[in-house]
Amino acid sequence: MAKKYKPLYKKIENYIVDQIRNQNWKPLSRIPSENELAEQFSVSRITVKNALSELVERGVVYRLQGKGTFVADHYQEEMLDIPAVEYVSPPQKTIGFLLPRLDNRFTANLLSGIEDSLSERGYQLLFSKTNDSQEEEILKIREMQQHGVQGLIIYPVEGENYNNEILSLTLNRFPLVLLDRLLKGIDTNSVSSNHFEGAIAAVNHLHELGHQHIGFISTKAEGTSSIEERLAGYEKALEDHHILIDRSLEMTRLLINSSDREVSLLIEQFLLAHPHMTALLSSNFSQQVILTAQRLGIRVPENLSIVFFDDVDHPDFAIVPPTAVVQQERQLGREAGKLIVEQIESRSTEYHQIKLPTSMIVRQSTGAVPAVKV
């Protein structure tokens, strides 16, 4: 018979209801805070919030902003009857995969590569999004362990410098592979692209076209190893070509969750502030960069050449088909699947950091440096 378990938030719901039913917590009395319940059950506040939200919806408790959560004054006995919810634990040989979002070809290919690799080795995949939230990432790691997965592949959220839950996994020798990112000070297995060499290839391409004033656009570099490596490769290539590094040409203030308007405004300010810039590397937001440039009367590539990191969906139908540094997304996933299985089955304590080469596809967003910048 398949083993069954009760989700953590349901256990907290049951505990609260039992306290009310047994008159330990009287009507209108304040119940323990989210932090207190999270500490008591060794869970995240998100798990506690899920439990409390269910009870608020049923009228068992109510919340007062800034004061806490209280037992309802009047409630029907049937409100305390929590519907039984049990889940069948996944079969043995199951791997968990966490990634920030699944909204483009890159992440879809990662997922496909992992699933193909695990399937070939007799493993199943349990997948969940973290929505670019470190708090949700921590919660999902704990939930995956509750599900009984044998190992975890984690694509860390952007800008993450440190995650105590991931550190705990490594200290406990839990099979783990980080995908596309590294976390400083945490030794673990990882699979990523060679972003450093990819950036060098991009600058070399632009330099061959005669460009000297080359900028760099991305989200915040600090805490995201892939962007840090791209920025380092960009600066190294400039040095190799004896081009003075001008950090005013580096705009790394975009946020992955910003609105299109906010992103366009920052890009517009950057382009207007540097009219002498004839080329740039863009680590994110390729379509917004082109649209903003065109709105300002800056033609791509006649006035501004752009190399993008990562390709776009349906590049031939893009506003300007982009020259792009392309990762081997599906192979990254396959290597991550292979590495996690090897770690589980060999019980090796050695760490492997695999870097796959990138390639560059030259299309219509790059061209020769203009004789006069318009």
Buried (B, 14 or more C-beta within 10 A) or exposed (E): EEEEBBBBBBBBBBBBBEBBEEEEBEEEEEBBEBEEBBEEBEBBBBBBBBBBEBBBEBEBBEEEEEEBBBBBEEBEEEBBEBEEEEEEBBEEBBBBBBBBBEEEEBBBBBBBBBBBBBEEBEBBBBBBBBEBBBEBBBBBBBBBBBBBBBBBBBBBBBBBEEBEBBBEBBEEEBBBBBBBBBBEEBEBBBBBBBBBBBBBBBBBBBBEBBBBBBBBBBBBBEBBBBBBBBBBBBBBBBEEBEBEEBEEBBBBBBBBEBEEEEBBEBBBEBBEEBEEBBBBBBBBBBBBBBBBBBEBEBBBBEBBBBBBBBBBEEBEEBBBBBBBBBBBBBBBBBBBBBBBBBBBEEEEEEEBEBBBEBEBEEBBBBBEBBEEEE
